[in-house]
Amino acid sequence: MAERDEKLSLVSNDSTDGQRSMKFCAKFYRVLKSTVGALLALLCAVLFACASVFTALAIENRIPPLQLSFISSLAPLLTVILPVIYYKVELIPDNATDLGLLVLNGIGRALGCIGIVYSFAFVRIGNATTIFAATTPMFSGVGAVIFLHESLQFMDVAGFLFNVGGTILITRPTFIFGDAAVDHSGDEDYTLDATNSHMVAGYLLVAGGSLGYSVVYVVTRGLGDRVSLLTKLLYADVISTFISLLITYIFEEPIWRMNPTVVGYIFGMSLSVTFGEWSRFGSVQFIRTAVATLLADFEVVPAYLLQYTCMSLTPIAFDLIGAAAVIIGACLIYAKTWFDSWNMDSEIPQ
């Protein structure tokens, strides 16, 4: 009897140890998954900051913004076609709803790209970055709560406030500080028109761009694993490329003869946008939409570092404090994501 009880005790201990190991592995997997998602979101921010600077420099050299929007859509498309063919990806989803969402994703991508690129023709890059960084998490967060039933947590709001405060301090938008309050010397060299009416149009374009990209975030997250990442990218880039090309030839006269410097700007923009798009779509496969967009606010820091380097803009105290606030906001969101992933209870088979 005692020997049987001892054997049962050993079996019970082995079972308990096995469950603990399974729980640890499940926690480790979730932490690894959230880490990959956060890193992809941060990489997306850095790449799009590079793309913004290259785009602004191309616009400064009188390349039409809609043409740049077309190129920004075409470049990622070229990198998607071969993997789609090689892996024989299923292009038609199982139901009409997913097909409609894929089309909506492409329309959102087109509107987002056109809005943010064209805004650089009228709005200082810093101001455009501020509005985009502040409104994208708001639009996508609300959309995720309404359509995906994701929760908006306190730390999301706190990180959002840190990031918005940081971007405002860095970019010092004129509608808050006024032209006389802060020195923006140098920014005017990178805008084609600085009249009030065009500035308002530029702000509306940025807001429209952030709304378009918010649609991309929410739809991509909503499609989840039902549709492959390559299919999402293909639909988004094909539709966006077609819309941008159509609008370009309707409203502008493209310029295809360029000097080597401008070609270099466009090549840098294309590479940055391409890998940025892959990172953007990949991040929402692993983390919540609100977290992905809040981490993407980190874009404002490398954007201004690149502006200081490429455009000879000297940082002041507002820039340094704002950059610190953005970094704190991103760290808060990342730490909360990691903590939640580690402490989430696992469902272990009995």
Contacts in CASP RR format, 6 or more apart in sequence:
PFRMAT RR
TARGET T0000
AUTHOR 0000-0000-0000
METHOD contacts of the structure
MODEL  1
MAERDEKLSLVSNDSTDGQRSMKFCAKFYRVLKSTVGALLALLCAVLFAC
ASVFTALAIENRIPPLQLSFISSLAPLLTVILPVIYYKVELIPDNATDLG
LLVLNGIGRALGCIGIVYSFAFVRIGNATTIFAATTPMFSGVGAVIFLHE
SLQFMDVAGFLFNVGGTILITRPTFIFGDAAVDHSGDEDYTLDATNSHMV
AGYLLVAGGSLGYSVVYVVTRGLGDRVSLLTKLLYADVISTFISLLITYI
FEEPIWRMNPTVVGYIFGMSLSVTFGEWSRFGSVQFIRTAVATLLADFEV
VPAYLLQYTCMSLTPIAFDLIGAAAVIIGACLIYAKTWFDSWNMDSEIPQ
19 348 0 8 1.000
22 346 0 8 1.000
22 348 0 8 1.000
23 346 0 8 1.000
23 348 0 8 1.000
26 346 0 8 1.000
26 348 0 8 1.000
27 341 0 8 1.000
27 342 0 8 1.000
27 343 0 8 1.000
27 344 0 8 1.000
27 346 0 8 1.000
30 341 0 8 1.000
30 342 0 8 1.000
30 344 0 8 1.000
31 338 0 8 1.000
31 341 0 8 1.000
31 342 0 8 1.000
33 286 0 8 1.000
33 287 0 8 1.000
33 341 0 8 1.000
34 286 0 8 1.000
34 287 0 8 1.000
34 337 0 8 1.000
34 338 0 8 1.000
34 340 0 8 1.000
34 341 0 8 1.000
35 338 0 8 1.000
36 286 0 8 1.000
37 282 0 8 1.000
37 283 0 8 1.000
37 285 0 8 1.000
37 286 0 8 1.000
37 287 0 8 1.000
37 292 0 8 1.000
38 283 0 8 1.000
38 287 0 8 1.000
38 291 0 8 1.000
38 295 0 8 1.000
38 333 0 8 1.000
38 334 0 8 1.000
38 337 0 8 1.000
38 338 0 8 1.000
40 279 0 8 1.000
40 280 0 8 1.000
40 282 0 8 1.000
40 283 0 8 1.000
40 286 0 8 1.000
41 279 0 8 1.000
41 280 0 8 1.000
41 283 0 8 1.000
41 287 0 8 1.000
41 291 0 8 1.000
41 292 0 8 1.000
41 293 0 8 1.000
41 295 0 8 1.000
41 296 0 8 1.000
42 295 0 8 1.000
42 296 0 8 1.000
42 298 0 8 1.000
42 330 0 8 1.000
43 275 0 8 1.000
43 276 0 8 1.000
43 279 0 8 1.000
44 276 0 8 1.000
44 279 0 8 1.000
44 280 0 8 1.000
44 283 0 8 1.000
44 296 0 8 1.000
44 299 0 8 1.000
45 295 0 8 1.000
45 296 0 8 1.000
45 297 0 8 1.000
45 298 0 8 1.000
45 299 0 8 1.000
45 302 0 8 1.000
46 298 0 8 1.000
46 299 0 8 1.000
46 302 0 8 1.000
47 272 0 8 1.000
47 273 0 8 1.000
47 275 0 8 1.000
47 276 0 8 1.000
47 279 0 8 1.000
48 272 0 8 1.000
48 273 0 8 1.000
48 276 0 8 1.000
48 296 0 8 1.000
48 299 0 8 1.000
49 299 0 8 1.000
49 300 0 8 1.000
49 301 0 8 1.000
49 302 0 8 1.000
49 303 0 8 1.000
49 306 0 8 1.000
50 268 0 8 1.000
50 272 0 8 1.000
50 302 0 8 1.000
50 306 0 8 1.000
51 72 0 8 1.000
51 268 0 8 1.000
51 269 0 8 1.000
51 272 0 8 1.000
51 273 0 8 1.000
51 276 0 8 1.000
52 116 0 8 1.000
52 120 0 8 1.000
52 125 0 8 1.000
52 128 0 8 1.000
52 129 0 8 1.000
52 299 0 8 1.000
52 303 0 8 1.000
53 125 0 8 1.000
53 303 0 8 1.000
53 306 0 8 1.000
53 307 0 8 1.000
53 310 0 8 1.000
53 311 0 8 1.000
54 264 0 8 1.000
54 265 0 8 1.000
54 266 0 8 1.000
54 268 0 8 1.000
54 269 0 8 1.000
54 272 0 8 1.000
55 68 0 8 1.000
55 72 0 8 1.000
55 117 0 8 1.000
55 120 0 8 1.000
55 265 0 8 1.000
55 269 0 8 1.000
56 120 0 8 1.000
56 125 0 8 1.000
56 190 0 8 1.000
57 190 0 8 1.000
57 265 0 8 1.000
57 310 0 8 1.000
58 68 0 8 1.000
58 262 0 8 1.000
58 265 0 8 1.000
58 266 0 8 1.000
58 269 0 8 1.000
59 65 0 8 1.000
59 68 0 8 1.000
59 120 0 8 1.000
59 121 0 8 1.000
59 190 0 8 1.000
59 192 0 8 1.000
60 189 0 8 1.000
60 190 0 8 1.000
61 258 0 8 1.000
61 259 0 8 1.000
61 261 0 8 1.000
61 262 0 8 1.000
61 265 0 8 1.000
62 255 0 8 1.000
63 255 0 8 1.000
63 258 0 8 1.000
63 262 0 8 1.000
63 266 0 8 1.000
64 248 0 8 1.000
64 252 0 8 1.000
64 253 0 8 1.000
64 254 0 8 1.000
64 255 0 8 1.000
65 117 0 8 1.000
65 118 0 8 1.000
65 120 0 8 1.000
65 121 0 8 1.000
65 252 0 8 1.000
66 114 0 8 1.000
66 117 0 8 1.000
66 118 0 8 1.000
66 244 0 8 1.000
66 247 0 8 1.000
66 248 0 8 1.000
66 251 0 8 1.000
66 252 0 8 1.000
67 248 0 8 1.000
67 252 0 8 1.000
67 254 0 8 1.000
67 255 0 8 1.000
68 117 0 8 1.000
68 266 0 8 1.000
68 269 0 8 1.000
69 113 0 8 1.000
69 114 0 8 1.000
69 115 0 8 1.000
69 117 0 8 1.000
69 118 0 8 1.000
69 244 0 8 1.000
69 247 0 8 1.000
69 248 0 8 1.000
70 241 0 8 1.000
70 244 0 8 1.000
70 245 0 8 1.000
70 248 0 8 1.000
70 254 0 8 1.000
71 266 0 8 1.000
71 269 0 8 1.000
71 270 0 8 1.000
72 113 0 8 1.000
72 117 0 8 1.000
72 244 0 8 1.000
72 269 0 8 1.000
72 270 0 8 1.000
72 273 0 8 1.000
73 109 0 8 1.000
73 110 0 8 1.000
73 113 0 8 1.000
73 237 0 8 1.000
73 240 0 8 1.000
73 241 0 8 1.000
73 244 0 8 1.000
74 237 0 8 1.000
74 241 0 8 1.000
74 244 0 8 1.000
74 245 0 8 1.000
75 270 0 8 1.000
75 271 0 8 1.000
75 273 0 8 1.000
75 274 0 8 1.000
76 233 0 8 1.000
76 237 0 8 1.000
76 273 0 8 1.000
76 274 0 8 1.000
76 277 0 8 1.000
76 278 0 8 1.000
77 234 0 8 1.000
77 237 0 8 1.000
77 238 0 8 1.000
77 241 0 8 1.000
78 274 0 8 1.000
79 274 0 8 1.000
79 278 0 8 1.000
80 230 0 8 1.000
80 233 0 8 1.000
80 234 0 8 1.000
80 237 0 8 1.000
81 234 0 8 1.000
83 89 0 8 1.000
83 230 0 8 1.000
84 91 0 8 1.000
84 230 0 8 1.000
84 231 0 8 1.000
84 234 0 8 1.000
87 230 0 8 1.000
89 228 0 8 1.000
89 230 0 8 1.000
89 231 0 8 1.000
89 234 0 8 1.000
90 228 0 8 1.000
90 231 0 8 1.000
91 231 0 8 1.000
91 234 0 8 1.000
92 99 0 8 1.000
93 99 0 8 1.000
93 102 0 8 1.000
93 226 0 8 1.000
93 227 0 8 1.000
93 231 0 8 1.000
94 226 0 8 1.000
98 223 0 8 1.000
98 226 0 8 1.000
98 227 0 8 1.000
101 219 0 8 1.000
101 222 0 8 1.000
101 223 0 8 1.000
102 219 0 8 1.000
102 223 0 8 1.000
102 227 0 8 1.000
102 231 0 8 1.000
102 232 0 8 1.000
102 235 0 8 1.000
102 236 0 8 1.000
103 235 0 8 1.000
103 239 0 8 1.000
104 215 0 8 1.000
104 219 0 8 1.000
105 215 0 8 1.000
105 216 0 8 1.000
105 219 0 8 1.000
105 220 0 8 1.000
105 223 0 8 1.000
105 232 0 8 1.000
105 235 0 8 1.000
105 236 0 8 1.000
105 239 0 8 1.000
106 216 0 8 1.000
106 235 0 8 1.000
106 236 0 8 1.000
106 237 0 8 1.000
106 238 0 8 1.000
106 239 0 8 1.000
106 240 0 8 1.000
107 215 0 8 1.000
107 239 0 8 1.000
107 243 0 8 1.000
108 212 0 8 1.000
108 213 0 8 1.000
108 215 0 8 1.000
108 216 0 8 1.000
108 236 0 8 1.000
108 240 0 8 1.000
109 212 0 8 1.000
109 213 0 8 1.000
109 216 0 8 1.000
109 236 0 8 1.000
109 237 0 8 1.000
109 239 0 8 1.000
109 240 0 8 1.000
110 239 0 8 1.000
110 240 0 8 1.000
110 243 0 8 1.000
110 244 0 8 1.000
111 208 0 8 1.000
111 209 0 8 1.000
111 211 0 8 1.000
111 212 0 8 1.000
111 215 0 8 1.000
112 208 0 8 1.000
112 209 0 8 1.000
112 210 0 8 1.000
112 211 0 8 1.000
112 212 0 8 1.000
112 213 0 8 1.000
112 216 0 8 1.000
113 209 0 8 1.000
113 240 0 8 1.000
113 244 0 8 1.000
114 205 0 8 1.000
114 209 0 8 1.000
114 243 0 8 1.000
114 244 0 8 1.000
114 247 0 8 1.000
115 205 0 8 1.000
115 206 0 8 1.000
115 208 0 8 1.000
115 209 0 8 1.000
116 128 0 8 1.000
116 132 0 8 1.000
116 205 0 8 1.000
116 206 0 8 1.000
116 209 0 8 1.000
116 210 0 8 1.000
116 213 0 8 1.000
118 202 0 8 1.000
118 205 0 8 1.000
119 128 0 8 1.000
119 202 0 8 1.000
119 203 0 8 1.000
119 205 0 8 1.000
119 206 0 8 1.000
119 209 0 8 1.000
120 128 0 8 1.000
120 190 0 8 1.000
120 191 0 8 1.000
121 191 0 8 1.000
121 192 0 8 1.000
121 193 0 8 1.000
121 202 0 8 1.000
122 191 0 8 1.000
122 192 0 8 1.000
122 193 0 8 1.000
122 194 0 8 1.000
122 198 0 8 1.000
122 199 0 8 1.000
122 201 0 8 1.000
122 202 0 8 1.000
122 205 0 8 1.000
123 191 0 8 1.000
123 199 0 8 1.000
123 202 0 8 1.000
123 203 0 8 1.000
123 205 0 8 1.000
123 206 0 8 1.000
124 171 0 8 1.000
124 174 0 8 1.000
124 184 0 8 1.000
124 187 0 8 1.000
124 188 0 8 1.000
124 190 0 8 1.000
124 191 0 8 1.000
125 187 0 8 1.000
125 190 0 8 1.000
125 303 0 8 1.000
125 307 0 8 1.000
126 170 0 8 1.000
126 171 0 8 1.000
126 173 0 8 1.000
126 187 0 8 1.000
126 300 0 8 1.000
126 303 0 8 1.000
126 304 0 8 1.000
126 307 0 8 1.000
127 171 0 8 1.000
127 173 0 8 1.000
127 174 0 8 1.000
127 203 0 8 1.000
128 202 0 8 1.000
128 206 0 8 1.000
129 167 0 8 1.000
129 170 0 8 1.000
129 171 0 8 1.000
129 299 0 8 1.000
129 300 0 8 1.000
129 303 0 8 1.000
130 167 0 8 1.000
130 168 0 8 1.000
130 170 0 8 1.000
130 171 0 8 1.000
130 173 0 8 1.000
130 300 0 8 1.000
131 173 0 8 1.000
131 203 0 8 1.000
131 206 0 8 1.000
131 207 0 8 1.000
131 210 0 8 1.000
132 206 0 8 1.000
132 209 0 8 1.000
132 210 0 8 1.000
133 163 0 8 1.000
133 164 0 8 1.000
133 167 0 8 1.000
133 296 0 8 1.000
133 297 0 8 1.000
133 299 0 8 1.000
133 300 0 8 1.000
134 163 0 8 1.000
134 164 0 8 1.000
134 167 0 8 1.000
134 168 0 8 1.000
135 206 0 8 1.000
135 207 0 8 1.000
135 210 0 8 1.000
135 211 0 8 1.000
136 210 0 8 1.000
136 213 0 8 1.000
136 214 0 8 1.000
136 217 0 8 1.000
136 293 0 8 1.000
136 296 0 8 1.000
136 297 0 8 1.000
137 160 0 8 1.000
137 163 0 8 1.000
137 290 0 8 1.000
137 293 0 8 1.000
137 294 0 8 1.000
137 296 0 8 1.000
137 297 0 8 1.000
138 160 0 8 1.000
139 210 0 8 1.000
139 211 0 8 1.000
139 212 0 8 1.000
139 214 0 8 1.000
140 213 0 8 1.000
140 214 0 8 1.000
140 217 0 8 1.000
140 218 0 8 1.000
140 289 0 8 1.000
140 290 0 8 1.000
140 293 0 8 1.000
141 150 0 8 1.000
141 152 0 8 1.000
141 156 0 8 1.000
141 214 0 8 1.000
141 218 0 8 1.000
141 289 0 8 1.000
141 290 0 8 1.000
141 293 0 8 1.000
143 214 0 8 1.000
143 218 0 8 1.000
143 289 0 8 1.000
144 150 0 8 1.000
144 152 0 8 1.000
144 217 0 8 1.000
144 218 0 8 1.000
144 221 0 8 1.000
144 288 0 8 1.000
144 289 0 8 1.000
144 290 0 8 1.000
145 151 0 8 1.000
145 152 0 8 1.000
147 218 0 8 1.000
147 222 0 8 1.000
148 218 0 8 1.000
148 221 0 8 1.000
148 222 0 8 1.000
148 289 0 8 1.000
150 221 0 8 1.000
150 288 0 8 1.000
150 289 0 8 1.000
150 290 0 8 1.000
152 290 0 8 1.000
153 336 0 8 1.000
155 332 0 8 1.000
155 333 0 8 1.000
155 336 0 8 1.000
156 290 0 8 1.000
156 291 0 8 1.000
156 294 0 8 1.000
156 333 0 8 1.000
156 336 0 8 1.000
158 329 0 8 1.000
158 332 0 8 1.000
159 294 0 8 1.000
159 329 0 8 1.000
159 330 0 8 1.000
159 332 0 8 1.000
159 333 0 8 1.000
160 294 0 8 1.000
162 325 0 8 1.000
162 326 0 8 1.000
162 328 0 8 1.000
162 329 0 8 1.000
162 332 0 8 1.000
163 294 0 8 1.000
163 297 0 8 1.000
163 298 0 8 1.000
163 325 0 8 1.000
163 326 0 8 1.000
163 329 0 8 1.000
163 330 0 8 1.000
164 297 0 8 1.000
165 322 0 8 1.000
165 325 0 8 1.000
166 300 0 8 1.000
166 321 0 8 1.000
166 322 0 8 1.000
166 323 0 8 1.000
166 324 0 8 1.000
166 325 0 8 1.000
166 326 0 8 1.000
167 297 0 8 1.000
167 300 0 8 1.000
167 322 0 8 1.000
167 326 0 8 1.000
168 176 0 8 1.000
168 322 0 8 1.000
169 318 0 8 1.000
169 319 0 8 1.000
169 321 0 8 1.000
169 322 0 8 1.000
169 325 0 8 1.000
170 300 0 8 1.000
170 301 0 8 1.000
170 304 0 8 1.000
170 318 0 8 1.000
170 319 0 8 1.000
170 322 0 8 1.000
170 323 0 8 1.000
170 326 0 8 1.000
171 300 0 8 1.000
171 304 0 8 1.000
172 181 0 8 1.000
172 182 0 8 1.000
172 184 0 8 1.000
172 318 0 8 1.000
174 184 0 8 1.000
174 199 0 8 1.000
175 203 0 8 1.000
182 318 0 8 1.000
183 316 0 8 1.000
186 311 0 8 1.000
186 312 0 8 1.000
186 313 0 8 1.000
187 313 0 8 1.000
188 194 0 8 1.000
189 311 0 8 1.000
190 311 0 8 1.000
214 293 0 8 1.000
216 236 0 8 1.000
216 280 0 8 1.000
217 280 0 8 1.000
217 284 0 8 1.000
217 289 0 8 1.000
217 292 0 8 1.000
217 293 0 8 1.000
218 289 0 8 1.000
220 232 0 8 1.000
220 281 0 8 1.000
220 284 0 8 1.000
220 285 0 8 1.000
221 284 0 8 1.000
221 288 0 8 1.000
221 289 0 8 1.000
223 232 0 8 1.000
224 285 0 8 1.000
229 281 0 8 1.000
229 282 0 8 1.000
229 285 0 8 1.000
232 281 0 8 1.000
233 277 0 8 1.000
233 278 0 8 1.000
233 281 0 8 1.000
236 277 0 8 1.000
236 281 0 8 1.000
237 277 0 8 1.000
248 254 0 8 1.000
258 266 0 8 1.000
280 292 0 8 1.000
280 296 0 8 1.000
283 292 0 8 1.000
283 295 0 8 1.000
283 296 0 8 1.000
284 292 0 8 1.000
287 337 0 8 1.000
288 337 0 8 1.000
291 333 0 8 1.000
291 337 0 8 1.000
294 329 0 8 1.000
294 330 0 8 1.000
294 333 0 8 1.000
295 330 0 8 1.000
295 333 0 8 1.000
295 334 0 8 1.000
297 326 0 8 1.000
297 329 0 8 1.000
297 330 0 8 1.000
298 326 0 8 1.000
298 327 0 8 1.000
298 330 0 8 1.000
300 323 0 8 1.000
300 326 0 8 1.000
301 323 0 8 1.000
301 326 0 8 1.000
301 327 0 8 1.000
304 313 0 8 1.000
304 315 0 8 1.000
304 319 0 8 1.000
304 323 0 8 1.000
307 313 0 8 1.000
308 314 0 8 1.000
308 315 0 8 1.000
END
